[in-house]
Structure formats: C-alpha cells, structure tokens
Amino acid sequence: MGNMLKAMSMMLVSVIGIGIVALAIYMEPPKTSIDCEEQICTSGIIAQIVDGDTVKFLSDEGEEIRIRLALLNAAELSQPGGEQAKTFAESQCSVGSESVFILDRGQKPSFDREVGLVFCSEISLNELLLENNHAELDPRFCGRSEFGALDWAKKYGCD
C-alpha cells in the first residue's frame, strides 16, 4: 500500500509540473519592455528635469531634446504636488544620468517637445511617476500612443 501511495504521489507531482510548464509556454509575456530594434530609441543623458512630465535630454550626438513624457500629466510647478513630482523625477533620473529616450510615433510634438518614454537604469520614468502618485494617466492619448498597450498603461487606465 505504501509503494502504491508513493507512486501515485510521484505521478501527481509530475502531472502538476507538466501543467505548470505548459501554462508558462502558453502564456504571452507581459508587454512591459521596449525593443529598440523596433522603436526609435536615442541614448544620452538627462540634462534637466524641467517638471514632473518634462525632461531635457542630451543625446550622445549632442542634440538637446525636450521631452514630454507620454501618456501622463503631472502637476505644474506652481500647483500642489508639482514640486514633489519634479523632486521625485530627479531622484529617479538625476542630471547627468545615462538614459534612453523612446519616441512615441503615435503622437505629435507638444509645445516644442517630443513625446515619448524616458528610461533611466532600464526603468521607465513614465511608469514610476504613475506608480508613486506623482502623475496621472491621460486617457485621451491611449488610442494614439504606441505605448497605450503596455501593461502599466493598461493598469492606470488605457483600454
């Protein structure tokens, strides 16, 4: 009886293990990463954090690019929470830190600013501002932005 129980337990563990492997193979990976082979990516450094949703970026080629962070709105500096949003952004992407700017091809420039994602240490500043309540997702741009289907954008309101 003991050998039969042991054999059944081993078979159950094997079936569960096979099920987990099959599920992992079947599931689509989350849409959180950006592939610079498919996107317009520019490497450089952070030149200035203007406010919670605007960054000055200096490309490796020496071009200064003003960037409006895609899909979000942060309070203006003169509004409640504006200084905190800027300070938080500076803490995540300090001046001089290496970064990557990814152009949002679905949106037009806004007030002489390109629109896109900014990554510092391989972390999206756009996402971090939302996660830490220093910005809100602006759903008006979800359908236009090529980043509206990313998991974090969906989590904060893009359909």
C-alpha positions as CSV (number, residue, x, y, z in Angstrom):
1,M,0.0,0.0,0.0
2,G,2.9,2.4,0.8
3,N,4.6,1.9,-2.5
4,M,1.3,2.5,-4.4
5,L,0.7,5.7,-2.5
6,K,4.2,6.8,-3.2
7,A,3.8,6.1,-6.9
8,M,0.6,8.0,-7.1
9,S,2.1,11.0,-5.3
10,M,5.0,11.0,-7.8
11,M,2.6,10.8,-10.7
12,L,0.5,13.7,-9.3
13,V,3.6,15.8,-8.8
14,S,4.7,15.1,-12.4
15,V,1.3,16.0,-13.8
16,I,1.3,19.3,-11.9
17,G,4.8,20.0,-13.1
18,I,3.9,19.4,-16.7
19,G,0.9,21.6,-16.3
20,I,2.9,24.5,-15.0
21,V,5.4,24.2,-17.8
22,A,2.7,24.0,-20.4
23,L,1.0,27.1,-18.9
24,A,4.3,29.0,-18.9
25,I,4.8,28.2,-22.6
26,Y,1.2,29.1,-23.5
27,M,1.1,32.4,-21.6
28,E,2.1,35.5,-23.6
29,P,4.8,37.5,-21.7
30,P,3.7,40.8,-20.3
31,K,4.0,43.9,-22.6
32,T,6.4,45.8,-20.3
33,S,9.6,46.0,-22.2
34,I,10.6,48.0,-25.3
35,D,12.6,46.7,-28.1
36,C,14.9,49.3,-29.6
37,E,15.2,47.3,-32.8
38,E,11.5,48.1,-33.4
39,Q,11.3,51.5,-31.8
40,I,13.1,54.9,-32.3
41,C,15.5,54.9,-29.4
42,T,18.1,57.6,-28.6
43,S,20.7,57.2,-25.9
44,G,22.1,60.1,-24.0
45,I,22.0,61.7,-20.6
46,I,19.4,63.7,-18.6
47,A,20.3,67.4,-18.9
48,Q,17.5,68.7,-16.8
49,I,14.2,67.7,-15.1
50,V,12.0,70.6,-16.0
51,D,9.0,69.4,-14.1
52,G,7.1,66.2,-13.4
53,D,6.3,65.4,-17.0
54,T,9.0,67.3,-19.0
55,V,12.7,66.4,-19.3
56,K,15.6,67.9,-21.2
57,F,17.7,65.2,-22.8
58,L,21.1,65.4,-24.4
59,S,21.7,62.7,-27.0
60,D,25.0,61.0,-27.5
61,E,25.2,63.0,-30.7
62,G,25.0,66.3,-28.8
63,E,21.4,67.1,-29.7
64,E,19.3,68.6,-26.9
65,I,15.7,67.2,-27.0
66,R,12.9,68.5,-24.8
67,I,10.7,65.5,-24.0
68,R,7.1,65.4,-22.8
69,L,6.6,62.1,-21.0
70,A,4.0,60.1,-23.0
71,L,0.6,59.2,-21.5
72,L,0.8,61.2,-18.3
73,N,0.2,64.5,-16.7
74,A,1.9,65.8,-13.6
75,A,1.0,68.9,-11.7
76,E,2.6,72.2,-12.8
77,L,5.4,73.5,-10.5
78,S,3.0,76.2,-9.3
79,Q,0.3,73.7,-8.4
80,P,0.1,71.4,-5.3
81,G,2.3,68.4,-5.9
82,G,4.2,70.0,-8.7
83,E,7.5,70.4,-6.8
84,Q,7.1,66.9,-5.3
85,A,6.7,65.4,-8.8
86,K,9.8,67.2,-10.1
87,T,11.8,66.2,-7.0
88,F,10.7,62.5,-7.4
89,A,11.6,62.6,-11.1
90,E,15.1,64.0,-10.2
91,S,15.6,61.3,-7.6
92,Q,14.9,58.6,-10.3
93,C,16.7,60.3,-13.2
94,S,19.3,62.6,-11.9
95,V,21.0,65.2,-14.1
96,G,23.9,63.5,-15.9
97,S,22.5,60.0,-15.6
98,E,22.6,57.8,-18.6
99,S,19.2,57.3,-20.2
100,V,17.3,56.2,-23.2
101,F,14.5,58.2,-24.9
102,I,12.0,56.3,-27.0
103,L,9.9,58.4,-29.4
104,D,6.2,57.9,-29.4
105,R,5.5,57.7,-33.2
106,G,1.8,57.9,-32.5
107,Q,1.8,61.4,-31.1
108,K,2.8,64.8,-32.5
109,P,5.3,67.1,-30.7
110,S,3.7,69.1,-28.0
111,F,4.8,72.7,-27.3
112,D,8.2,72.1,-28.9
113,R,8.6,68.9,-27.0
114,E,8.9,65.4,-28.5
115,V,6.7,62.9,-26.8
116,G,7.9,59.5,-25.5
117,L,9.2,57.3,-22.8
118,V,12.4,58.0,-20.8
119,F,14.3,55.1,-19.2
120,C,16.9,55.6,-16.5
121,S,18.7,52.5,-15.3
122,E,16.3,50.5,-17.5
123,I,13.3,51.7,-15.6
124,S,10.5,53.8,-17.2
125,L,10.3,57.2,-15.6
126,N,6.7,57.4,-17.0
127,E,5.7,54.3,-15.2
128,L,7.5,55.3,-11.9
129,L,5.7,58.6,-11.8
130,L,2.3,56.9,-12.1
131,E,3.2,54.1,-9.6
132,N,4.3,56.7,-7.0
133,N,1.3,59.0,-7.4
134,H,3.3,61.9,-8.9
135,A,1.3,61.9,-12.1
136,E,-1.9,60.7,-13.6
137,L,-2.5,58.8,-16.8
138,D,-4.1,61.0,-19.5
139,P,-6.6,58.6,-21.3
140,R,-7.1,61.0,-24.2
141,F,-3.8,59.7,-25.7
142,C,-4.2,56.0,-25.1
143,G,-5.5,55.3,-28.6
144,R,-2.9,57.4,-30.3
145,S,0.2,56.4,-28.4
146,E,2.1,53.4,-29.5
147,F,2.7,52.7,-25.7
148,G,-1.0,52.6,-24.8
149,A,-1.0,48.8,-24.9
150,L,1.9,48.4,-22.4
151,D,0.8,46.7,-19.1
152,W,1.5,49.7,-17.0
153,A,-0.5,51.9,-19.3
154,K,-3.5,49.5,-19.1
155,K,-3.1,49.2,-15.3
156,Y,-3.6,53.0,-15.0
157,G,-6.4,53.4,-17.4
158,C,-5.7,52.7,-21.1
159,D,-8.1,50.1,-22.5
